[in-house]
Amino acid sequence: MTFQRRAYSVEAIQWDGTEQTHAAVVALVGPIAVVRANHITLDALILYPPGGLVAAQVGDWILREQSGEVSTLTREAFIATFEAV
């Protein structure tokens, strides 16, 4: 059998580790806890949506689906899956 992904759109922003993008992510995902974890070799963004913990590394995309679900994708996976509309 062959399957095709159903067409749907998401709102998304690419995490680049800056304070400006951090503010944009908070605005995108709404009233859920967002924590920025800074370590010597890691700059991660930790999100706590209702479905559970979601982490993003610099370069990852944070997505909010039409249902409100929040998730992340690597840069490569995002490019392979979505196109700008």
PyMOL commands that set and color helices and strands:
alter all, ss='L'
color gray80, all
select helices_A, chain A and resi 19-29+75-81
alter helices_A, ss='H'
color red, helices_A
select strands_A, chain A and resi 10-14+33-38+43-48+54-57+61-65+70-73
alter strands_A, ss='S'
color yellow, strands_A
deselect
rebuild
show_as cartoon
